[in-house]
């Protein structure tokens, strides 16, 4: 950490680099929005409704045979994937009309017993389309509420120009992360929403740490411009940013590799969000504050004239 501090004097927020960074972000946001509008998201049953089954087999499961058995029984568009060990399988089915849950459960247990093999239905969850719509609405409201509360917090802690920069960075992170799922059509379920909310918290923490150092340097480095003070602050926090990001990514990569297919979307969302969030905390948040004309005077409280106070009756 000490070595990084001594050697870095990078001009992160110089006019040319700032324009390049903002241009890249604008392109990523536009690509994400276009993909979301045209291709949409591969919503899981949490949002679309359907049936989720966790099945245990005595021997390693044959996924192709399970898919064929479900298709032959009339269960179309079934998603079959491993869930942890080779003997554990997760099955997702679209809504099955008005069929009784008890009858469906019995039929599915028979269908999933490929070749007469005994199966253990460890979990069967039925999600109606109405519940899926409600979860979609609540997930969107949770993100909007988080953004509003973050704006209020940063404005109270610092100043509204910093708050605007922080919120712009967070919106950037959310759009790019969700757009990544749209472009590559990874499954998007409630675990991904939880990951996106976690990314908001991580990115905000990173941004607030940088803003806090900027505020300190605004008072310490009175002779420097706002851009110079911000560059100095980002360089001073670079070691902390790199170490925090890398250690977090190491854990998430391990989770992605060894956590199984069911937790992969959650891991991918966090990995993408942390990479994008670290980038936005360095460039987008501070660049937005500079664009709004933040100066040292914005953080200095006006001093009252004691003489005026004494003259009051």
N, C-alpha and C positions, 0 to 999 in steps of 0.2 A: 504493500500500500504506500509506504513512504517513497519507494522508487518511482511509482506512477506519479505521485504528487510532484516530485522534484523534476520530472522530465516532461510533463505536459504543459504546453502553452498553446493550445489549439484555438484557432479563431473559429469557434462554432457558429457565431452569430454575425459574422461579417456579411455585408450586403449581398455579395455574390453567392456565398454558401447558403445564406438564409433563403434566397430566391430559389436555389436548386432544391433545397429541402422542402420548402412549401410547394414547389411544383410537383415533386414526387408524391407528396401527400395528396395534393389535389387529384392527380392521376389515379392514385389508389382508391380514393373515395369515389370518384366518378365510375371507375371500373366496378367497384363493389355495388354501388347503387344501380348501375345498369344491369348487372347480373341478378341482383335481388328482384328488380322489376321484370326482367324477361324470363329468367330461369327459375326464380323462386328458391325456396329452401326445401330440403328433403326432410319434412317434418316427421317426427316419430309419433307413435300412438298417443303420447302425452297430449298432443295437440290435435291430431286427426281423429282420435278415438280408435278402438280396436281391442285386441286381446294380446296380453303378454304372458308367456309361459316360461318358467324355468324348469327344465327337465333333467333328471339324473338317470344315466344308464349304467349297467353293470360293467360294460366294456366300452372301449373307445367308440364314440358315435360316428356313424357314416352320414355326413351332412347331405350328400347327394341323394342317398336313399331316403332320408327323412323328407327332403323337398319333394321327391317323386311321390312318396306315399301321401303327403298332404295334397298335392295337385290332383292325384287320382281320386281322393276323397272329396274333391270340390272346394278345397281351401286354396283359392288362387292368391297370387302375390304374397306368399308367405316369405318372411325373412328369417333365415336360420343361420345362427352363428354360434361359435363356441363361447362358453361362459366360464372362464377359469381353466379347469382341468379338461382333458380330452373326453371325459365321460359326462361333462356338464354342457348343456345346450340351452340357448335362449331362442325362443320362437316368437315372432311378432306377426300378428294377423290383422287384416283390416276388419272393420265392423261386419258382423255376420247377421245383420237384420234383426228380426224379433225373436230369434231362437232363444230358448230358455237356457240360462247359464249352466244348470245342472246337466241338461242333455248334451250341451256342447262339451262340457268337461269330460263326460263319459266317452263321447265320440272321439275327442282329441286324444284321450289316453289310449284308446284302441288303435287309432291311426298312427300315433307316434311309436307304438310298440312294433317297430319294423321287424318282420320275420318272427312275430310272436314273442319278442324279447320283453321282459318285464321293465316297466319304466316307473320312475318316481316323479310325480308332478309336485314339485316342491313349492311352486307358487303359480297361481293363476289370477291374473288381474284383468277385469273387464272395465274399459274406459269408454263411456258413451261420447258421441260427437259433441253433445252439448257441454260436457265437462271439458273436452278439448278446447272448445271455443272460449270457455271461461278461463282456462289456464293461459291461453294465448293473450287474452285481455289483461289478466293480472300480471303476466310476465312483462308486457309492455309498460304497464303502469308502474311496476316496480323500478324499471330502468329510468323512466321519466322522473319519478319521485326522488330517486337517488341523485340524478343530475341537479335537480332544484335544491336539494339539501346541501349538496357539495358546493354549489354556487354561493349559497348563503353562508356556509362555513368559511370558505376561502375569503369572501368579501369581509366577513367579520374579523378574520385572522390577519388579513393583509389589506387589500384595497380592491375596488371593483375591477380595475384593469387586470390585476392578477387573477381575480376570480373568473373573468371572461376567458383569459388564457387557459386556465385550468379546465374549464368546462369544454372549450373548443378542443383541447387535447383529448379529453375523455370521449366526446362525441366521435372524434376521429378514430379512436381506438375501437369503440363499439362497432362503428360502420365497417371498418376494415376487417375486424375479426369475423363479424357475421357475413360479410361479403366473401371472405375466404371459404366459408362453409357453403355458400351459394355457388361459387365458381367451381369448386371441386366436388360438390354434391355429397359432402359428408352428412351423416344423420344428425338432425338437429332436434334435440329433446330437452327436457327440463334440466338435465345435468349440464347441458351446454349453456342454458340461461344462467344457472348457478355459477358456471365458470366465467361467463361474461361479467357478472356482478362482482366476482372475485377480482377480475382484471381491473374493473373500475376502482376497487379499493387499493389494489397494488399500484396502479398508475397514479392515483391521487397521492398516495404516500410518497412516491418518488418525486412527484411535482412539488409537494409541500416542503419536502426536505431541501430541494433546490431553491425554492422561493424563500425559504427561511435564511439560507446562506446569502441569497441576493439582497435581502433586507439588511442583513448585518453589514455587507460590503457597501451598500448605499450610504450607510452612516460612516463607515471607516474610510472609504475611498472617495472623499468628497470632491477631489479634483478630477475624477474620471467621469466619462459620460456613462449613461445608463447601459449602453451596449458593451462598453469595456468592463463595467462592474459585473454585468451578467456573464460575460465570457470568463472572467476571473473566478466567479462563483461556480460555474459549471466545471471548470478545470479542477477546482479544489474538491468537488464532489465526485469527480470521475472515478477515482479508485473505489469509493463506496458503491457507486452505481454498477460498475463492472463486477465487483465481487458479489453483490447481492443478486444481480441478474444471473450470473453463471451458476451460483450454488442452487438457486431456485430451478433453473433449467435442468441441471443435473438430476434433481429429484423427479422432475416431470418427465424427462426422457426415460428414466428407469420405470416410471409408472406406465408410460406408453408401451414400452417393450414387454414388461412382465405383468402388466395389469389385466391383460386380456382384451378381447374385442369390445366388450360391453362398456368398458371405461375409456376406450380410445378417444371418442369424441370429446369427452371432458378434458383429457390430457392435451389433445391437439388445440382446443380452444385456449387453454391456459398458456401453452407454449407460444402460439401466435400472438396472443394478447400481451404477454410479457415482453416479447421482442418489440412489438409495435409500441407498447406503452413506454418502454425505456427510450425509444427513439423520439416519441412525441414529448416526453418530459424534457428532453434535451433541446429539441428544436421548436416544436409547435407551440407549447405553452409560453415559452419565453418570447418567441417571435411574435405571437399575438399580442402580448403585453407591450412589446416595442412598437408594433404597428399602431396600437392605441395611444402611443405617446407617453408611456410611463416615465417618470423622472424621480429623482431623489425627493423632491418636494412633495410628491404624492403620499409619501410615508411619514412626513414630518407634521406633527400636530401644530396648529397655529398657537403662538404664545400670546397670552392676554397681556395687555399693558397694565401693570400694577397701578399706574397713575389714574387710569380710567376707572379702575375698581374703587380707588380711594375717593374719587369725586362723587360716587353714587351716594344719594341720601340714605 
